[in-house]
Amino acid sequence: MTAKPGPKLTLIAPGDPPKAAPALGITGLSKCFSLAGRDVWVLQGLTLAVRPGELVCLLGPSGCGKSTLLNIIAGFLAPSSGHIRVHGRPVNRPGADRGVVFQEDVLFPWLTVAENIALGLKGRMPRRAARAEVDRFVEMVGLGPYRDYLPRQLSGGTKQRVALARVLILKPQVLLMDEPFGALDAQTREEMQQLLLGVWRELGHTILFVTHDIGEAILLADRILVMDRHPARIARDIDVPLSRPRKTESDEFHYFYKRLRSELVQ
């Protein structure tokens, strides 16, 4: 009996522009740090594009420059050279068009769950409308029973739900996620991955998600951008052809995982 072929591993030439105008476009991005009197290039000539509504995972080993890249896109760091645009507009400082979810939740410990989520809405809309928005996002991420809790009363996974809702309520055009589930236990991490996918389907955000976990990238992404290092560039642009919802125990998932892993270790 002939074995059924698995999903194709489609490689796209790095930097190839997508057919649609990108929600996030980066051209020739480089970053150099001066350390002990010498220049160290962390990123050099990096180019990528993310389509509107696309969930793209940035995959690479620890220390390859993924977090540096996200900090530059967020406007927290200035690039040494190159250009970043969100829907065609240049990026040179932090802005409401980009939201960031970090691995650490960075919640205000003296504010309740609802107050943390509401913080960015102050002055943006009438109080009653803001309260309704907070209620909506509290329920969307499953925080109803915890809305009056303080961060010290929450588990790590619940804190990350608060951090996610606090960013989503501001309606960023691009959501940047820096290994947000990396510190969670396996079961909580799976729950958060499914929550993110549900929110993404409902709200349609453009997401750039940093990870060093191949399985997480395959589970989440429409495309996987693979970074090399010293200095970092986009080495591979890989389409993920698996239908959704994806099951990590399926034959197709395992086949694609093996193909991708073998491609990365070459």
RARALIN-V455221 format. One record per pair of residues at least 4 apart in sequence whose C-alpha atoms are under 6 Angstrom apart, sorted by the first residue. I is the first residue (numbers start at 1). J is the second residue. Records with the same first field share a line. If there is no record, write none. Layout:
I = J, J
This chain:
6 = 252
10 = 238, 239
11 = 237, 238
12 = 237, 238
14 = 236, 237
15 = 47, 48
22 = 49, 50, 51
23 = 50, 51, 52, 86, 87
24 = 49, 50, 85, 86
25 = 49, 84, 85
26 = 47, 48, 83, 84
27 = 47, 82, 83
28 = 45, 46, 47, 82
29 = 45, 46, 81, 82
30 = 43, 44, 45, 80, 81
31 = 41, 42, 43, 79, 80
32 = 40, 41, 42
33 = 39, 40
34 = 38, 39
41 = 231
42 = 231
43 = 231, 232
44 = 231
46 = 233
52 = 206
53 = 204, 205, 206
54 = 206
55 = 206, 207, 221, 222
56 = 208, 221, 222, 223, 224
57 = 208, 209, 210, 217, 221, 224
58 = 209, 210, 225
59 = 211, 212, 225, 226
60 = 212, 226, 227
61 = 212
64 = 229
71 = 76, 77
72 = 76, 77, 78
74 = 94
75 = 92, 93, 94
84 = 90, 91
85 = 89, 90, 91
96 = 172
97 = 172, 173
98 = 172, 173, 174, 175
99 = 167, 172, 175, 176
100 = 176, 177
101 = 177
102 = 178, 180
103 = 179, 180
105 = 160, 163
109 = 151
111 = 115, 116
112 = 148, 149, 150
113 = 147, 148, 149
114 = 147
117 = 166
118 = 134
134 = 138
137 = 165
138 = 143, 144
139 = 143, 144
154 = 158
165 = 169
174 = 206, 207
175 = 207
176 = 207, 208
177 = 209, 210
178 = 210
179 = 210, 211
181 = 189
184 = 189
185 = 189
196 = 200
199 = 203
200 = 204, 205
217 = 221
222 = 240
223 = 238, 239, 240
224 = 237, 238
225 = 236, 237
226 = 234, 235, 236
227 = 233, 234, 235
228 = 232, 233, 235
248 = 253
257 = 261
